[in-house]
Amino acid sequence: MVRKVTIKDVAALAQTSVTTVSLILNNKGQRFSAETIARVRAAREKISYEPDYFAQNMVNKETKTIAVLVPDINNPFFSQFIQGVEEVAYQYDFIPLIYSAGQNNQKVNYYLKELVRRNVDGFILAVSHIEEETLEGHLKQRKIPYILLDQSEKQHQSDEIAVADTEGGRMAANYLIEKGHRQIGIVLPEQRAWNIEQRFIGYQVALVSHQITVNPDWQITTPLSKQGGYQVAQQVIDSGVSAVFAVNDELAIGLARGLAELGHAVPESISIIGYDDIDWCEYVTPRLTTIKQPILALGQEATRLLLNRIEKPTLGMQQKMLSVELVERDSVQAQ
């Protein structure tokens, strides 16, 4: 069996101490002569030595890793979000560790505790309903950088990136009103994260501003998934609405299929507008009209803010808001 090359082998070949080799290979060898530095690096190349990852972390006090907690890694929204995280992390030589935590606070607590023990450099938290004591106990007391995505409650004073969801909800409802609809339903989860609640508020504001009475029967609650949308199709029909705002695209896609199976074509019978603009919107029939979030940019900007905080711990609070836009396709028909 071939013996693993160690730092002692580099030191022996370079005719210097292990400490000197360690400092030079960890970019802390400014006090040494150019000749010594060159000799150490040449020795390393000659015997193909790679520093031990964990030993190097102890010297540099960083792991070059960030943890990303999302509710559902299978959701197309978070697939695109994670792509944005990975792009920026790669540019700065950081490794993102991705975890699907669902709505389980116990799971979130477990991941935070274990990842802190493993010395990750920071966190992007896209999970909803994070308790203040959880953040305080695991991250704030240890001064570990973290970014809250707009999935999280706004009770926290922290670095944060959000999307203009109130405006997005208002934009969706206004578009349906402009198309002549007056009976406009909304499909959303019963337990709502902060960003979903803002979309609901925007929907209500738009209806009230057009003197449309918000009928409780138009507010249909279901799990935030394709299956959730599919299973409330009959309830949507029974509500008597002519159009529906589904608070994410997965709900909209599931609802459209459920309506079609019950003989109610979209948009001829009922119009639907979604939210997010996931890739599938272009490939379902009819193509889905939706409110576009800058999903990729959301992941990119969240990562930039976090890496900025890691580099500059004393920086003032960072908060950023991203805009939304309407994308017209084929799922809404004028009355």
C-alpha positions as a LaTeX table, in Angstrom:
\begin{tabular}{lrrr}
\hline
Residue & $x$ (\AA) & $y$ (\AA) & $z$ (\AA) \\
\hline
Met1 & 0.00 & 0.00 & 0.00 \\
Val2 & 1.30 & 3.43 & $-0.97$ \\
Arg3 & 1.81 & 5.67 & 2.06 \\
Lys4 & $-0.10$ & 8.96 & 2.08 \\
Val5 & 2.11 & 12.00 & 1.54 \\
Thr6 & 2.19 & 14.25 & 4.62 \\
Ile7 & 3.31 & 17.77 & 5.47 \\
Lys8 & 6.39 & 16.23 & 7.10 \\
Asp9 & 7.46 & 14.92 & 3.69 \\
Val10 & 7.20 & 18.41 & 2.22 \\
Ala11 & 9.21 & 19.85 & 5.10 \\
Ala12 & 11.92 & 17.20 & 4.70 \\
Leu13 & 12.20 & 17.77 & 0.95 \\
Ala14 & 12.23 & 21.57 & 1.34 \\
Gln15 & 14.73 & 21.30 & 4.23 \\
Thr16 & 12.62 & 23.41 & 6.58 \\
Ser17 & 10.22 & 22.97 & 9.50 \\
Val18 & 6.62 & 21.71 & 9.44 \\
Thr19 & 5.49 & 25.05 & 10.90 \\
Thr20 & 7.15 & 26.95 & 8.06 \\
Val21 & 5.50 & 24.73 & 5.45 \\
Ser22 & 2.10 & 25.10 & 7.13 \\
Leu23 & 2.31 & 28.89 & 7.22 \\
Ile24 & 3.45 & 29.19 & 3.61 \\
Leu25 & 0.81 & 26.79 & 2.25 \\
Asn26 & $-1.89$ & 28.65 & 4.20 \\
Asn27 & $-0.79$ & 31.99 & 2.71 \\
Lys28 & 0.60 & 33.20 & 6.03 \\
Gly29 & 4.28 & 33.04 & 5.10 \\
Gln30 & 4.99 & 36.69 & 4.36 \\
Arg31 & 7.86 & 36.78 & 6.85 \\
Phe32 & 9.83 & 34.13 & 4.94 \\
Ser33 & 12.22 & 34.80 & 2.09 \\
Ala34 & 11.16 & 34.37 & $-1.52$ \\
Glu35 & 13.70 & 31.55 & $-1.81$ \\
Thr36 & 12.14 & 29.62 & 1.12 \\
Ile37 & 8.61 & 30.08 & $-0.22$ \\
Ala38 & 9.66 & 28.89 & $-3.68$ \\
Arg39 & 11.42 & 25.86 & $-2.19$ \\
Val40 & 8.35 & 24.84 & $-0.17$ \\
Arg41 & 5.98 & 25.21 & $-3.12$ \\
Ala42 & 8.32 & 23.29 & $-5.41$ \\
Ala43 & 8.50 & 20.46 & $-2.86$ \\
Arg44 & 4.74 & 20.36 & $-2.60$ \\
Glu45 & 4.39 & 20.11 & $-6.39$ \\
Lys46 & 7.07 & 17.44 & $-6.70$ \\
Ile47 & 5.39 & 15.00 & $-4.30$ \\
Ser48 & 1.77 & 16.07 & $-5.08$ \\
Tyr49 & 0.95 & 17.01 & $-1.50$ \\
Glu50 & $-2.59$ & 18.18 & $-0.70$ \\
Pro51 & $-3.10$ & 19.78 & 2.74 \\
Asp52 & $-5.48$ & 18.03 & 5.14 \\
Tyr53 & $-8.80$ & 19.84 & 4.86 \\
Phe54 & $-9.67$ & 19.81 & 8.56 \\
Ala55 & $-6.18$ & 20.74 & 9.70 \\
Gln56 & $-6.23$ & 23.65 & 7.27 \\
Asn57 & $-9.54$ & 24.82 & 8.71 \\
Met58 & $-8.01$ & 24.98 & 12.18 \\
Val59 & $-5.29$ & 27.28 & 10.88 \\
Asn60 & $-7.53$ & 29.52 & 8.74 \\
Lys61 & $-10.54$ & 29.55 & 11.12 \\
Glu62 & $-12.92$ & 29.00 & 8.18 \\
Thr63 & $-14.32$ & 26.07 & 6.20 \\
Lys64 & $-15.33$ & 27.90 & 3.00 \\
Thr65 & $-18.76$ & 26.28 & 3.33 \\
Ile66 & $-22.23$ & 27.80 & 3.63 \\
Ala67 & $-25.42$ & 25.95 & 4.56 \\
Val68 & $-28.71$ & 26.53 & 2.71 \\
Leu69 & $-31.96$ & 25.39 & 4.36 \\
Val70 & $-35.06$ & 25.28 & 2.12 \\
Pro71 & $-38.56$ & 23.90 & 2.77 \\
Asp72 & $-38.67$ & 21.51 & $-0.22$ \\
Ile73 & $-35.74$ & 20.77 & $-2.48$ \\
Asn74 & $-38.12$ & 19.16 & $-5.02$ \\
Asn75 & $-40.03$ & 22.42 & $-5.55$ \\
Pro76 & $-38.92$ & 23.91 & $-8.91$ \\
Phe77 & $-38.72$ & 27.36 & $-7.28$ \\
Phe78 & $-36.03$ & 26.18 & $-4.88$ \\
Ser79 & $-34.20$ & 24.27 & $-7.61$ \\
Gln80 & $-33.70$ & 27.57 & $-9.44$ \\
Phe81 & $-32.92$ & 29.40 & $-6.20$ \\
Ile82 & $-30.20$ & 26.88 & $-5.34$ \\
Gln83 & $-28.74$ & 27.26 & $-8.83$ \\
Gly84 & $-28.27$ & 30.97 & $-8.10$ \\
Val85 & $-26.63$ & 30.17 & $-4.75$ \\
Glu86 & $-24.23$ & 27.71 & $-6.38$ \\
Glu87 & $-23.20$ & 30.14 & $-9.14$ \\
Val88 & $-22.05$ & 32.84 & $-6.73$ \\
Ala89 & $-20.59$ & 30.43 & $-4.16$ \\
Tyr90 & $-18.46$ & 28.88 & $-6.90$ \\
Gln91 & $-17.15$ & 32.30 & $-7.97$ \\
Tyr92 & $-15.89$ & 32.90 & $-4.43$ \\
Asp93 & $-14.58$ & 29.38 & $-3.82$ \\
Phe94 & $-17.28$ & 28.44 & $-1.30$ \\
Ile95 & $-19.10$ & 25.10 & $-1.14$ \\
Pro96 & $-22.88$ & 25.29 & $-0.51$ \\
Leu97 & $-24.43$ & 22.51 & 1.57 \\
Ile98 & $-28.13$ & 22.14 & 0.69 \\
Tyr99 & $-30.77$ & 20.77 & 3.10 \\
Ser100 & $-34.50$ & 20.21 & 2.66 \\
Ala101 & $-36.03$ & 20.92 & 6.07 \\
Gly102 & $-39.76$ & 20.91 & 5.24 \\
Gln103 & $-42.00$ & 22.64 & 7.78 \\
Asn104 & $-40.44$ & 20.71 & 10.67 \\
Asn105 & $-38.94$ & 23.02 & 13.31 \\
Gln106 & $-37.30$ & 20.05 & 14.99 \\
Lys107 & $-35.47$ & 19.24 & 11.76 \\
Val108 & $-34.40$ & 22.88 & 11.37 \\
Asn109 & $-33.05$ & 22.87 & 14.93 \\
Tyr110 & $-31.14$ & 19.66 & 14.28 \\
Tyr111 & $-29.52$ & 20.94 & 11.10 \\
Leu112 & $-28.54$ & 24.25 & 12.68 \\
Lys113 & $-27.01$ & 22.56 & 15.72 \\
Glu114 & $-25.04$ & 19.99 & 13.72 \\
Leu115 & $-23.86$ & 22.43 & 11.05 \\
Val116 & $-22.66$ & 24.88 & 13.69 \\
Arg117 & $-20.67$ & 21.99 & 15.23 \\
Arg118 & $-19.15$ & 21.40 & 11.79 \\
Asn119 & $-18.03$ & 25.04 & 11.60 \\
Val120 & $-19.89$ & 26.18 & 8.48 \\
Asp121 & $-19.14$ & 29.83 & 7.83 \\
Gly122 & $-22.72$ & 31.02 & 7.39 \\
Phe123 & $-26.35$ & 30.17 & 6.64 \\
Ile124 & $-29.01$ & 31.05 & 4.07 \\
Leu125 & $-32.35$ & 30.32 & 5.76 \\
Ala126 & $-35.29$ & 29.98 & 3.38 \\
Val127 & $-37.49$ & 28.06 & 5.81 \\
Ser128 & $-40.58$ & 29.63 & 7.35 \\
His129 & $-41.53$ & 30.19 & 10.97 \\
Ile130 & $-38.00$ & 30.14 & 12.42 \\
Glu131 & $-38.34$ & 30.80 & 16.11 \\
Glu132 & $-36.36$ & 33.68 & 17.60 \\
Glu133 & $-34.90$ & 31.45 & 20.32 \\
Thr134 & $-33.64$ & 29.08 & 17.62 \\
Leu135 & $-31.69$ & 31.87 & 15.92 \\
Glu136 & $-30.52$ & 33.27 & 19.24 \\
Gly137 & $-29.32$ & 29.93 & 20.60 \\
His138 & $-27.63$ & 28.57 & 17.52 \\
Leu139 & $-26.43$ & 31.59 & 15.53 \\
Lys140 & $-26.68$ & 35.02 & 17.16 \\
Gln141 & $-24.85$ & 34.14 & 20.39 \\
Arg142 & $-22.02$ & 32.61 & 18.36 \\
Lys143 & $-21.99$ & 35.55 & 15.92 \\
Ile144 & $-22.44$ & 33.20 & 12.96 \\
Pro145 & $-23.56$ & 35.11 & 9.83 \\
Tyr146 & $-26.93$ & 34.27 & 8.30 \\
Ile147 & $-29.36$ & 35.63 & 5.72 \\
Leu148 & $-33.14$ & 35.29 & 5.99 \\
Leu149 & $-35.05$ & 34.77 & 2.77 \\
Asp150 & $-38.54$ & 36.26 & 2.63 \\
Gln151 & $-40.03$ & 32.87 & 3.56 \\
Ser152 & $-39.23$ & 33.79 & 7.15 \\
Glu153 & $-41.24$ & 35.79 & 9.65 \\
Lys154 & $-40.30$ & 39.48 & 9.83 \\
Gln155 & $-39.88$ & 39.43 & 13.60 \\
His156 & $-36.10$ & 39.14 & 13.23 \\
Gln157 & $-33.62$ & 41.98 & 12.97 \\
Ser158 & $-31.05$ & 40.57 & 10.60 \\
Asp159 & $-29.58$ & 40.60 & 7.12 \\
Glu160 & $-32.42$ & 39.79 & 4.77 \\
Ile161 & $-33.44$ & 39.56 & 1.14 \\
Ala162 & $-37.10$ & 39.80 & 0.14 \\
Val163 & $-39.36$ & 40.10 & $-2.88$ \\
Ala164 & $-42.09$ & 42.71 & $-3.36$ \\
Asp165 & $-44.83$ & 40.16 & $-2.65$ \\
Thr166 & $-47.56$ & 42.62 & $-1.62$ \\
Glu167 & $-47.12$ & 44.35 & $-4.97$ \\
Gly168 & $-47.09$ & 40.94 & $-6.67$ \\
Gly169 & $-50.41$ & 39.94 & $-5.14$ \\
Arg170 & $-51.93$ & 43.29 & $-6.06$ \\
Met171 & $-50.55$ & 42.97 & $-9.61$ \\
Ala172 & $-52.10$ & 39.52 & $-10.07$ \\
Ala173 & $-55.56$ & 40.58 & $-8.89$ \\
Asn174 & $-55.47$ & 43.86 & $-10.84$ \\
Tyr175 & $-54.63$ & 41.98 & $-14.03$ \\
Leu176 & $-57.67$ & 39.74 & $-13.60$ \\
Ile177 & $-59.85$ & 42.78 & $-12.86$ \\
Glu178 & $-58.55$ & 44.53 & $-15.98$ \\
Lys179 & $-59.62$ & 41.45 & $-17.96$ \\
Gly180 & $-63.17$ & 42.00 & $-16.72$ \\
His181 & $-63.31$ & 39.51 & $-13.86$ \\
Arg182 & $-65.19$ & 40.46 & $-10.69$ \\
Gln183 & $-65.53$ & 37.08 & $-8.97$ \\
Ile184 & $-61.87$ & 36.37 & $-8.27$ \\
Gly185 & $-60.81$ & 33.53 & $-6.02$ \\
Ile186 & $-57.47$ & 32.86 & $-4.34$ \\
Val187 & $-55.93$ & 29.47 & $-3.58$ \\
Leu188 & $-53.38$ & 29.47 & $-0.76$ \\
Pro189 & $-52.21$ & 27.41 & 2.25 \\
Glu190 & $-53.94$ & 27.73 & 5.61 \\
Gln191 & $-50.61$ & 28.11 & 7.48 \\
Arg192 & $-48.90$ & 30.88 & 5.55 \\
Ala193 & $-45.29$ & 32.02 & 5.57 \\
Trp194 & $-44.77$ & 35.78 & 5.62 \\
Asn195 & $-44.26$ & 36.11 & 1.87 \\
Ile196 & $-47.47$ & 34.21 & 1.05 \\
Glu197 & $-49.38$ & 36.39 & 3.51 \\
Gln198 & $-48.13$ & 39.48 & 1.67 \\
Arg199 & $-49.47$ & 38.10 & $-1.63$ \\
Phe200 & $-52.84$ & 37.57 & 0.07 \\
Ile201 & $-52.81$ & 41.15 & 1.39 \\
Gly202 & $-52.01$ & 42.48 & $-2.10$ \\
Tyr203 & $-54.94$ & 40.49 & $-3.55$ \\
Gln204 & $-57.30$ & 41.92 & $-0.92$ \\
Val205 & $-56.08$ & 45.48 & $-1.47$ \\
Ala206 & $-56.68$ & 45.22 & $-5.22$ \\
Leu207 & $-60.24$ & 43.93 & $-4.81$ \\
Val208 & $-61.17$ & 46.54 & $-2.21$ \\
Ser209 & $-59.69$ & 49.34 & $-4.32$ \\
His210 & $-62.06$ & 48.31 & $-7.14$ \\
Gln211 & $-65.08$ & 48.15 & $-4.77$ \\
Ile212 & $-65.22$ & 44.36 & $-5.00$ \\
Thr213 & $-66.44$ & 42.72 & $-1.79$ \\
Val214 & $-64.08$ & 39.92 & $-0.77$ \\
Asn215 & $-66.26$ & 36.81 & $-0.44$ \\
Pro216 & $-64.92$ & 34.31 & 2.13 \\
Asp217 & $-65.99$ & 31.45 & $-0.19$ \\
Trp218 & $-63.46$ & 32.70 & $-2.72$ \\
Gln219 & $-60.57$ & 32.04 & $-0.30$ \\
Ile220 & $-59.73$ & 28.37 & $-0.71$ \\
Thr221 & $-57.04$ & 26.80 & 1.46 \\
Thr222 & $-54.99$ & 23.75 & 0.51 \\
Pro223 & $-51.39$ & 22.48 & 0.79 \\
Leu224 & $-48.86$ & 24.49 & $-1.24$ \\
Ser225 & $-48.25$ & 21.90 & $-3.98$ \\
Lys226 & $-49.52$ & 20.60 & $-7.32$ \\
Gln227 & $-51.58$ & 18.01 & $-5.44$ \\
Gly228 & $-52.98$ & 20.78 & $-3.26$ \\
Gly229 & $-54.21$ & 22.67 & $-6.32$ \\
Tyr230 & $-55.57$ & 19.53 & $-7.95$ \\
Gln231 & $-57.63$ & 18.47 & $-4.96$ \\
Val232 & $-59.55$ & 21.77 & $-4.62$ \\
Ala233 & $-60.72$ & 21.96 & $-8.25$ \\
Gln234 & $-64.31$ & 21.09 & $-7.35$ \\
Gln235 & $-64.29$ & 23.62 & $-4.51$ \\
Val236 & $-63.16$ & 26.31 & $-6.96$ \\
Ile237 & $-65.99$ & 25.40 & $-9.33$ \\
Asp238 & $-68.54$ & 25.45 & $-6.50$ \\
Ser239 & $-67.34$ & 28.90 & $-5.35$ \\
Gly240 & $-68.67$ & 30.46 & $-8.56$ \\
Val241 & $-65.50$ & 32.40 & $-9.39$ \\
Ser242 & $-64.56$ & 33.21 & $-12.98$ \\
Ala243 & $-60.83$ & 33.59 & $-12.22$ \\
Val244 & $-58.34$ & 32.38 & $-9.63$ \\
Phe245 & $-55.06$ & 33.72 & $-8.26$ \\
Ala246 & $-52.96$ & 30.73 & $-7.18$ \\
Val247 & $-50.20$ & 31.96 & $-4.86$ \\
Asn248 & $-47.59$ & 29.78 & $-6.52$ \\
Asp249 & $-47.24$ & 28.10 & $-9.91$ \\
Glu250 & $-47.37$ & 24.56 & $-8.56$ \\
Leu251 & $-50.83$ & 25.24 & $-7.11$ \\
Ala252 & $-51.91$ & 26.77 & $-10.43$ \\
Ile253 & $-50.66$ & 23.81 & $-12.48$ \\
Gly254 & $-52.38$ & 21.27 & $-10.23$ \\
Leu255 & $-55.61$ & 23.28 & $-10.23$ \\
Ala256 & $-55.63$ & 23.56 & $-14.04$ \\
Arg257 & $-55.39$ & 19.80 & $-14.38$ \\
Gly258 & $-58.10$ & 19.22 & $-11.78$ \\
Leu259 & $-60.45$ & 21.65 & $-13.53$ \\
Ala260 & $-59.82$ & 20.04 & $-16.93$ \\
Glu261 & $-60.62$ & 16.59 & $-15.57$ \\
Leu262 & $-63.93$ & 17.96 & $-14.24$ \\
Gly263 & $-64.81$ & 19.41 & $-17.66$ \\
His264 & $-63.88$ & 23.03 & $-16.94$ \\
Ala265 & $-61.27$ & 24.16 & $-19.43$ \\
Val266 & $-58.74$ & 26.89 & $-18.62$ \\
Pro267 & $-59.17$ & 29.71 & $-19.54$ \\
Glu268 & $-62.52$ & 29.23 & $-21.34$ \\
Ser269 & $-64.36$ & 28.26 & $-18.15$ \\
Ile270 & $-62.07$ & 29.61 & $-15.40$ \\
Ser271 & $-58.98$ & 31.79 & $-15.78$ \\
Ile272 & $-55.88$ & 31.16 & $-13.65$ \\
Ile273 & $-52.85$ & 33.31 & $-12.80$ \\
Gly274 & $-49.93$ & 31.86 & $-10.85$ \\
Tyr275 & $-46.89$ & 33.22 & $-9.05$ \\
Asp276 & $-43.12$ & 32.52 & $-9.37$ \\
Asp277 & $-42.62$ & 31.82 & $-13.11$ \\
Ile278 & $-41.01$ & 28.42 & $-12.72$ \\
Asp279 & $-39.79$ & 26.69 & $-15.92$ \\
Trp280 & $-42.91$ & 24.55 & $-16.21$ \\
Cys281 & $-45.10$ & 27.60 & $-16.95$ \\
Glu282 & $-43.95$ & 27.51 & $-20.59$ \\
Tyr283 & $-44.61$ & 23.78 & $-21.01$ \\
Val284 & $-48.09$ & 23.19 & $-19.54$ \\
Thr285 & $-51.29$ & 23.58 & $-21.57$ \\
Pro286 & $-52.39$ & 26.31 & $-21.53$ \\
Arg287 & $-49.13$ & 28.10 & $-20.87$ \\
Leu288 & $-49.45$ & 29.74 & $-17.46$ \\
Thr289 & $-49.79$ & 33.50 & $-16.98$ \\
Thr290 & $-47.96$ & 34.34 & $-13.78$ \\
Ile291 & $-46.17$ & 36.90 & $-11.63$ \\
Lys292 & $-42.45$ & 36.45 & $-12.17$ \\
Gln293 & $-40.09$ & 36.42 & $-9.22$ \\
Pro294 & $-36.37$ & 36.84 & $-10.05$ \\
Ile295 & $-35.69$ & 33.38 & $-8.60$ \\
Leu296 & $-32.14$ & 32.95 & $-9.89$ \\
Ala297 & $-31.23$ & 36.50 & $-8.82$ \\
Leu298 & $-32.75$ & 35.82 & $-5.40$ \\
Gly299 & $-30.29$ & 32.97 & $-4.85$ \\
Gln300 & $-27.40$ & 34.98 & $-6.24$ \\
Glu301 & $-28.10$ & 38.08 & $-4.14$ \\
Ala302 & $-28.70$ & 36.08 & $-0.95$ \\
Thr303 & $-25.29$ & 34.47 & $-1.40$ \\
Arg304 & $-23.54$ & 37.77 & $-2.11$ \\
Leu305 & $-25.04$ & 39.31 & 1.03 \\
Leu306 & $-23.97$ & 36.33 & 3.13 \\
Leu307 & $-20.41$ & 36.26 & 1.78 \\
Asn308 & $-20.19$ & 40.01 & 2.31 \\
Arg309 & $-21.22$ & 39.51 & 5.95 \\
Ile310 & $-18.67$ & 36.70 & 6.39 \\
Glu311 & $-15.93$ & 38.97 & 5.06 \\
Lys312 & $-17.09$ & 42.07 & 7.00 \\
Pro313 & $-18.70$ & 40.97 & 10.29 \\
Thr314 & $-19.18$ & 44.53 & 11.61 \\
Leu315 & $-21.03$ & 45.77 & 8.51 \\
Gly316 & $-24.40$ & 47.49 & 9.09 \\
Met317 & $-27.60$ & 45.53 & 8.55 \\
Gln318 & $-28.09$ & 44.48 & 4.92 \\
Gln319 & $-31.64$ & 44.37 & 3.56 \\
Lys320 & $-32.55$ & 44.08 & $-0.11$ \\
Met321 & $-35.90$ & 44.04 & $-1.93$ \\
Leu322 & $-36.30$ & 42.56 & $-5.43$ \\
Ser323 & $-39.13$ & 43.51 & $-7.80$ \\
Val324 & $-41.68$ & 41.31 & $-9.60$ \\
Glu325 & $-43.29$ & 41.51 & $-13.04$ \\
Leu326 & $-46.30$ & 40.16 & $-14.90$ \\
Val327 & $-45.70$ & 37.49 & $-17.55$ \\
Glu328 & $-48.71$ & 37.12 & $-19.88$ \\
Arg329 & $-49.31$ & 33.74 & $-21.46$ \\
Asp330 & $-52.51$ & 31.81 & $-22.22$ \\
Ser331 & $-54.29$ & 30.92 & $-18.96$ \\
Val332 & $-56.34$ & 34.12 & $-18.56$ \\
Gln333 & $-59.24$ & 35.06 & $-20.83$ \\
Ala334 & $-61.13$ & 38.35 & $-20.87$ \\
Gln335 & $-64.73$ & 38.27 & $-19.64$ \\
\hline
\end{tabular}
